[in-house]
Amino acid sequence: MPNYKHYRESISNELISIKDRVRDFVQHFPEDGRYKEIILKNILSRHLPKTVSIGTGFVMCDNHESTSQIDIIIYDNKIPPLFQIDDFVIVVKESVVGIIEVKSTIRKNEFREINQKAHKNGEMIVHGSSRFIFNGIFGYESDLKIEDSNLSASIKNSLIDNHGRVGHICFGKDIFMRHWYRDSQRNFTNNEHCGFYKIKDLAFGYFISNLLESILININQNGCYGYNCVQHTDVFYHYLYPLIENGGKENYSIEKWKLLLD
């Protein structure tokens, strides 16, 4: 059987390696920089279907109001941008299948502002519809550590106050957060909650896997993909989520940080 786990780990290694090459050339390493978005977009472009495009910019929503600037916008090619110069775009909300905020480091004391921005942008895009889009925060590094006995109060309170729109967060390469709605089909979603997972070198890979699955759900008219279908597509499901061989991601849950929301 192919080593899908090693493949997912290699995505983390590649992202970190490319980022560090920039550090080798630039002595005054910027804390925030567009190049980190470019690195991630380059990786995403190799994994996402060709029916979507990747840009940065704004989303035009109801009443002609726009979101704040979004680091990465993934949009359906069937609906062209209202405006485009290179990868800078202004798109209508109906075309959006995913948005991502990219951070060099997610710090506990700065998380509320980051989460609020992503939550508000997501709320504007899906407002008035039953649509679901991928909404994630990608942090190359974080000061949130496994050794912390309790989940940081600033992170906890922000997720309680603003939940349901941001579904996926990388706190560095080893810690992944996923928001789960209540769903009786799964034995671990009896309650709406935010689950945190210690998955060494796999957080980046799982972030991209969840993005890919979400996009396929959005763009497939026949609903062929999604939890109820992908799990029966053995090869593709193992490709997306290689920890299934070890009992699934839930076996890596950081139970002390699990955040119940209902």
C-alpha positions as CSV (number, residue, x, y, z in Angstrom):
1,M,0.0,0.0,0.0
2,P,1.3,3.5,-0.8
3,N,2.7,5.5,2.1
4,Y,0.1,8.3,2.1
5,K,1.1,9.3,5.6
6,H,4.7,10.0,4.6
7,Y,3.3,11.9,1.5
8,R,1.2,14.2,3.8
9,E,4.2,14.7,6.1
10,S,6.3,15.7,3.1
11,I,3.9,18.6,2.4
12,S,4.8,20.1,5.8
13,N,8.5,19.6,5.1
14,E,8.2,21.2,1.7
15,L,6.4,24.3,3.1
16,I,8.9,24.7,5.9
17,S,11.9,24.1,3.6
18,I,10.8,26.8,1.1
19,K,10.1,29.3,3.9
20,D,13.5,28.7,5.4
21,R,15.2,29.2,2.0
22,V,13.9,32.7,2.1
23,R,15.4,33.1,5.6
24,D,18.7,32.0,4.2
25,F,18.7,35.0,1.8
26,V,17.0,37.6,3.8
27,Q,18.6,38.6,7.1
28,H,15.9,40.8,8.3
29,F,13.2,38.1,8.2
30,P,9.8,39.9,8.0
31,E,7.2,38.7,10.5
32,D,4.4,39.0,8.0
33,G,5.0,38.9,4.3
34,R,3.2,38.2,1.1
35,Y,5.8,35.6,0.2
36,K,4.3,33.2,2.8
37,E,1.0,33.5,1.0
38,I,2.8,32.8,-2.3
39,I,4.5,29.7,-0.9
40,L,1.2,28.3,0.3
41,K,-0.7,29.2,-2.9
42,N,2.0,27.5,-4.9
43,I,1.5,24.3,-2.9
44,L,-2.3,24.6,-3.1
45,S,-2.2,25.0,-6.9
46,R,-0.7,21.6,-7.2
47,H,-3.3,19.9,-5.1
48,L,-6.6,21.6,-6.0
49,P,-8.8,20.8,-9.0
50,K,-8.3,22.9,-12.2
51,T,-11.9,24.0,-12.0
52,V,-11.0,26.6,-9.3
53,S,-8.5,29.5,-9.2
54,I,-6.5,30.9,-6.3
55,G,-6.2,34.7,-5.7
56,T,-6.0,37.4,-3.1
57,G,-8.3,40.3,-2.6
58,F,-11.9,41.0,-1.8
59,V,-15.3,39.3,-2.0
60,M,-18.4,41.4,-3.0
61,C,-21.3,40.4,-0.8
62,D,-24.9,41.5,-0.1
63,N,-25.8,45.2,-0.6
64,H,-22.6,45.7,-2.6
65,E,-20.5,45.5,0.6
66,S,-17.1,43.9,0.4
67,T,-15.2,41.8,2.9
68,S,-11.9,43.0,4.3
69,Q,-8.9,41.9,2.2
70,I,-8.5,38.1,2.3
71,D,-5.0,36.5,2.0
72,I,-6.2,33.5,-0.1
73,I,-9.5,33.2,-2.0
74,I,-10.4,30.0,-3.8
75,Y,-13.2,30.6,-6.3
76,D,-15.1,28.6,-8.9
77,N,-14.0,29.3,-12.5
78,K,-17.6,29.1,-13.7
79,I,-18.1,32.6,-12.3
80,P,-15.4,35.1,-13.5
81,P,-14.0,37.8,-11.2
82,L,-15.5,41.2,-11.3
83,F,-12.0,42.6,-11.4
84,Q,-8.6,40.9,-11.8
85,I,-4.9,42.0,-12.1
86,D,-2.6,39.0,-12.0
87,D,-3.7,37.1,-8.8
88,F,-5.4,40.1,-7.2
89,V,-9.2,39.6,-7.6
90,I,-12.6,41.0,-6.6
91,V,-15.1,38.2,-6.8
92,V,-18.8,37.7,-6.0
93,K,-19.6,35.7,-3.0
94,E,-21.4,33.0,-5.1
95,S,-18.1,32.0,-6.7
96,V,-16.2,31.5,-3.4
97,V,-15.5,28.0,-2.2
98,G,-12.8,28.7,0.3
99,I,-10.9,31.5,2.1
100,I,-7.7,31.4,4.1
101,E,-5.9,33.8,6.4
102,V,-2.1,33.2,6.5
103,K,0.1,34.0,9.4
104,S,3.8,33.5,10.1
105,T,3.0,32.9,13.8
106,I,-0.3,32.6,15.6
107,R,0.2,34.1,19.0
108,K,-2.3,33.6,21.8
109,N,-2.6,37.3,22.5
110,E,-3.3,38.1,18.9
111,F,-5.7,35.2,18.1
112,R,-8.9,37.0,18.8
113,E,-8.3,39.7,16.1
114,I,-7.3,37.0,13.6
115,N,-10.3,34.8,14.3
116,Q,-12.7,37.7,14.3
117,K,-11.6,38.9,10.9
118,A,-11.9,35.4,9.4
119,H,-15.3,34.8,11.1
120,K,-16.7,38.1,9.9
121,N,-15.5,37.5,6.3
122,G,-17.0,34.0,6.3
123,E,-20.3,35.3,7.7
124,M,-20.6,37.9,5.0
125,I,-19.9,35.4,2.3
126,V,-22.5,32.8,3.4
127,H,-25.1,35.2,4.8
128,G,-28.6,34.5,3.7
129,S,-27.8,31.1,2.2
130,S,-27.3,27.5,3.2
131,R,-23.9,27.4,1.5
132,F,-20.8,26.0,3.2
133,I,-17.4,27.2,2.3
134,F,-13.9,26.3,3.6
135,N,-12.7,28.9,6.0
136,G,-9.3,28.4,7.6
137,I,-6.4,30.1,9.4
138,F,-3.0,28.8,8.4
139,G,-0.2,29.5,10.9
140,Y,3.3,28.4,10.0
141,E,4.2,28.5,13.7
142,S,2.4,29.2,17.0
143,D,3.2,29.9,20.6
144,L,0.4,27.4,21.5
145,K,2.3,24.3,22.8
146,I,1.2,20.8,23.5
147,E,2.8,21.1,26.9
148,D,0.2,23.8,27.9
149,S,-2.0,22.2,30.6
150,N,-5.0,24.3,29.5
151,L,-6.1,25.8,26.3
152,S,-5.2,29.5,26.3
153,A,-8.1,31.6,27.6
154,S,-7.7,34.1,24.7
155,I,-8.1,31.3,22.1
156,K,-10.9,29.6,24.1
157,N,-12.9,32.8,24.5
158,S,-12.5,33.8,20.9
159,L,-13.6,30.5,19.6
160,I,-16.7,30.6,21.9
161,D,-17.6,34.1,20.9
162,N,-17.0,33.6,17.2
163,H,-17.6,30.0,16.1
164,G,-19.3,28.2,13.3
165,R,-17.5,30.0,10.4
166,V,-13.8,29.2,10.9
167,G,-13.6,25.5,10.6
168,H,-9.9,24.7,10.3
169,I,-6.8,26.1,11.9
170,C,-3.1,25.1,11.8
171,F,-1.2,26.1,14.9
172,G,2.1,25.2,13.3
173,K,2.9,21.9,11.7
174,D,1.9,19.7,14.6
175,I,-1.4,21.1,16.0
176,F,-4.6,21.1,14.0
177,M,-8.0,22.4,15.0
178,R,-11.3,21.4,13.4
179,H,-14.7,22.8,14.2
180,W,-17.4,20.0,14.2
181,Y,-21.1,20.6,14.1
182,R,-23.4,18.1,15.9
183,D,-23.9,15.1,13.6
184,S,-25.3,11.8,14.8
185,Q,-23.6,10.0,11.9
186,R,-20.3,10.2,13.8
187,N,-19.7,8.8,17.2
188,F,-17.5,11.8,18.2
189,T,-19.9,14.6,17.1
190,N,-22.7,14.2,19.6
191,N,-22.0,17.9,20.5
192,E,-20.9,20.9,18.5
193,H,-17.3,21.4,19.4
194,C,-13.8,22.5,18.5
195,G,-11.4,19.5,18.5
196,F,-7.6,19.9,18.7
197,Y,-5.3,17.3,17.4
198,K,-1.6,16.5,18.0
199,I,-0.6,15.1,14.6
200,K,3.1,15.5,14.2
201,D,4.1,16.9,10.8
202,L,0.6,16.4,9.5
203,A,-1.3,19.6,10.4
204,F,-0.5,21.3,7.1
205,G,-1.3,18.1,5.1
206,Y,-4.6,17.7,6.9
207,F,-5.5,21.3,6.4
208,I,-5.0,20.9,2.6
209,S,-7.0,17.6,2.6
210,N,-9.9,19.2,4.3
211,L,-9.8,22.1,1.9
212,L,-9.7,19.7,-1.1
213,E,-12.7,17.7,0.2
214,S,-14.7,20.9,1.0
215,I,-14.1,22.2,-2.6
216,L,-15.2,18.9,-4.1
217,I,-18.4,19.0,-2.1
218,N,-19.0,22.5,-3.4
219,I,-18.3,22.0,-7.0
220,N,-19.7,18.5,-7.6
221,Q,-23.3,18.9,-8.7
222,N,-24.1,15.3,-8.0
223,G,-22.8,15.5,-4.4
224,C,-20.4,12.6,-5.2
225,Y,-17.9,13.7,-2.6
226,G,-18.3,14.4,1.1
227,Y,-18.3,12.4,4.3
228,N,-21.0,10.1,3.1
229,C,-19.3,9.4,-0.2
230,V,-15.5,9.8,0.2
231,Q,-15.4,7.3,3.0
232,H,-16.5,4.7,0.5
233,T,-13.9,5.7,-2.1
234,D,-11.1,3.8,-0.4
235,V,-8.1,5.0,-2.4
236,F,-9.0,8.7,-2.3
237,Y,-10.1,8.7,1.3
238,H,-6.8,7.1,2.4
239,Y,-5.0,9.6,0.3
240,L,-6.7,12.5,2.1
241,Y,-6.7,11.1,5.6
242,P,-3.8,8.6,6.1
243,L,-4.3,8.3,9.9
244,I,-7.3,6.1,9.2
245,E,-4.8,3.3,9.3
246,N,-4.1,4.1,13.0
247,G,-7.8,4.5,14.0
248,G,-8.3,7.9,12.6
249,K,-7.5,11.5,13.7
250,E,-9.7,11.2,16.8
251,N,-7.1,8.9,18.3
252,Y,-4.8,12.0,18.3
253,S,-7.3,14.3,20.0
254,I,-6.0,16.6,22.7
255,E,-8.9,15.9,25.1
256,K,-7.8,18.5,27.6
257,W,-8.4,21.3,25.0
258,K,-11.7,20.0,23.6
259,L,-14.1,22.9,23.5
260,L,-17.8,22.2,23.7
261,L,-20.0,24.8,22.0
262,D,-23.5,23.6,22.8
